[in-house]
Amino acid sequence: MKVLLTNDDGISASGIQAMRRALQSVEGLEVDLIAPDSNRSATARSITTRVPLWVQRIEHDDGYVGYATDGTPVDCVRFSLLGLLGDPPDLIVSGINHGSNLGDDVTYSGTVAAALEGVVYDIPAIAVSQQWKAGEMGYRSGDFDFRVSAEFTAEVVQRVISDGLPRETLLNINCPAVPPQGVAVTHLGKRIYKDELKQVGEEGDRRQYEIYGYDASFEDDKGSDLNAVHEGLISVTPLHFDLTDRAGFDALESWKLGGLLEGLG
């Protein structure tokens, strides 16, 4: 079975290297590695369309060969799907991200976006991230020990191989910074953002601002991914790509939108 490994922290990040080694230990897996050449965090589903992309062959200290590109995480997946390394992958693993991807944050995440690209093309996918520090639910980076999260994800990969995933579904795994106390299947929680507009520079008629803070908290919602990681559990959340609010159909039908065309033009 062929697995594509990618991330948004860059090919040299310790998280993706820990994940690579864990996947290589799984019998029968062929692991391809295509990742950004540097950090592309919070790029979400952005793609590169206006310039050609470079790809560089990277030989690691243990002799393993991966590939780095100046594109985004989604570009990395597209390279694999379009045959850069031969046949397309049977499974996509994105991570391990340096910092959690929970609740509303999944919409910003390049880690989750790479996995979503697999869903678009009907390829099972797993995104995996790790909390940066026990008790902290923000975005700062720090020292990480990825051994447990890498080994746990490798076990999940084997379960996906044997049992499969529902079509058009990815697994978003988030591991706590502390040794996990268990595993919870969760839903997406709700972030509480505390960003501020802060001017940090000025040059002539230009002003420079910071608009994002690091002290986001979350709603206390039993069964959510945010609560699980906060309680020291590994969170596993099934996600899909269909954003349609089907419950909103009746409300929109009551608007009788067709009538808005009357008298136009």
Beta strands, then each sheet from edge to edge (+ up, - down):
strand 1: 2-6
strand 2: 30-36
strand 3: 55-59
strand 4: 65-69
strand 5: 91-98
strand 6: 125-130
strand 7: 169-175
strand 8: 183-185
strand 9: 191-192
strand 10: 198-203
strand 11: 206-210
strand 12: 217-218
strand 13: 234-240
sheet 1: 3+ 4- 2- 1- 5- 6- 7- 13+ 8+
sheet 2: 9+ 12-
sheet 3: 10+ 11-
end
